Amino acid sequence: MDNYQTRDGLRLPQIGFGTYKLNGTAGAEAISSAIANGYRLLDSAYNYENEGALGAGIRRSGVSRNQLLVTSKLPGRYYHYNDAINAIQESLFRSNLDYFDLYLLHWPNPQRDQYVEAWQALIAAQKFGLVRHIGVCNFLPEHIDRLERETGVLPVVNQIELHPYFNQAAMRAYNAQKGILTEAWSPLGRASQVLAEPVLKQIAAAHNKSVGQVILRWDLQLGVLPIPKSQHSSRQQENLQVFDFELSADEMAAINGLTRADGRNKNQDPAVYEEF
């Protein structure tokens, strides 16, 4: 697996491991299994309520901390500056880690209008050594433009909902123009009907691959870093077996043709959606 490199020098593997809903002992075991299967980028969040399981999974894996890249995210209820610093420290305590490699604002929550203050807190947390690199999730161009205008600091990553029914072409182009790496949450559509999509099944059969593998390969050829999640070791391995084939231009176009204007899984439009 090759790496992406962010504008500030962070090297991220081309596929990460999502930990949403991986909680408790079973979650820790799934995370440890993912590390054993070769994942080195682990994606968590305060609101996943599994930072303890994340830390336990890391410890059980036996892999050195400096070989792993750990992401977490700040929830909107802690966007005041002091609250943000405290929340980051609490996340580190829970996960038994000394720092996060990548820390993100989870949603812009524009109606509250606190994301600039929260971004200033992340800039400070980076200077304090609590986090090494900072980015955002679900931010639209107007949100990122404001961060740049008011703080002079751009995120290195923007993690967004991205799958064949919602390919985010305009957002990807904006991120690329700003030198921001696009990560994809829910890259497999949360195992929705996209896995039964005839176009994808036909392409998968042509390559002797699963539909999930085709989708992840599509992400890579778009220059996107997908973060699939699976609790099962065999599926974790399968999701990494996407470097031995390539989609044709026609196949890429066919997958891109599946996108829909209303393709979001849960209608979580960052222009109006709020999560705390």
Residue, then its C-alpha position, 0 to 999 in steps of 0.5 A: m500500500d502506498n501513502y498519501q502525503t498531506r500538505d504539512g508532511l503527514r503520510l497516511p496509508q491509502i486505506g484506513f480503518g473505521t471504528y464507528k460502533l466498535n465498542g467494549t470488548a468486542g470493539a477492542e478485539a475488532i480493532s486489534s484484529a484490524i491492526a494485525n491484518g495490516y491497518r495502520l490508520l485508525d479512525s475514531a471520534y469522541n461521539y463514537e464513545n469508543e476511545g477506551a476500546l480504541g486504546a485497548g485494541i492498540r495495546r492488545s495488538g502489540v504494535s508499537r504506537n509510533q507505527l500507528l496513526v490515530t484519528s479522533k474528532l471533536p463534537g460540537r458541544y465542545y466548540h468553545y475554546n476551553d471546552a475543546i482543549n479539555a475534551i481533547q485531553e479527556s479523549l487522550f486520557r480515555s484512550n491512554l494515548d499521549y497524542f493524536d496523529l490527526y484530530l478533526l472538527h466533526w461537523p461545522n454546525p453552522q447555526r451555532d457558529q462556533y467552528v472558527e473558535a473550535w478551529q483556533a482551539l485545534i491550532a493551539a492543541q497542535k502547538f501544545g503537542l496534544v495533536r500532531h495534525i488537524g483537519v475537519c469533517n463534513f465542511l463545505p467550501e464556505h466553511i473552509d474559506r472562512l477558517e482560512r480567512e480568519t485564522g490563516v490555517l487550512p485543514v490538511v484533511n476533510q473527511i466527508e460522506l462519499h460513496p457511489y451514490f454520492n461521489q462529491a465531485a465538486m467537493r473533491a475538486y475544491n479540496a484538491q484545489k486547496g491542497i486538502l486530502t479527501e477522506a471518505w466516511s461510509p465508503l460502502g454506503r453503510a452496506s446499503q443497497v449500493l452493494a446490490e447495484p447491478v453496475l457494481k456487481q457486473i464490474a466486480a464479476a469482471h475482475n473477480k472481486s467483491v462489490g466492496q473491493v470495487i468501490l474501494r478501488w474506485d475511491l483510490q483511483l479518485g485520489v480519495l482515502p476510504i475508511p471502511k469498517s468491519q468487525h470481521s477479520s476476513r472482511q478486514q483483509e478483503n478490504l485491503q486486497v484492492f491493489d492487484f487490479e485497476l478499473s478502466a476509464d469506462e468502469m470509473a465513468a459507470i460508477n461515477g454515473l451512479t451518483r445522485a443529487d439526493g444520495r446522502n444516506k441520512n440527508q446530513d447536509p452540512a449546510v444545515y445539519e447539526e451534531f453535538 
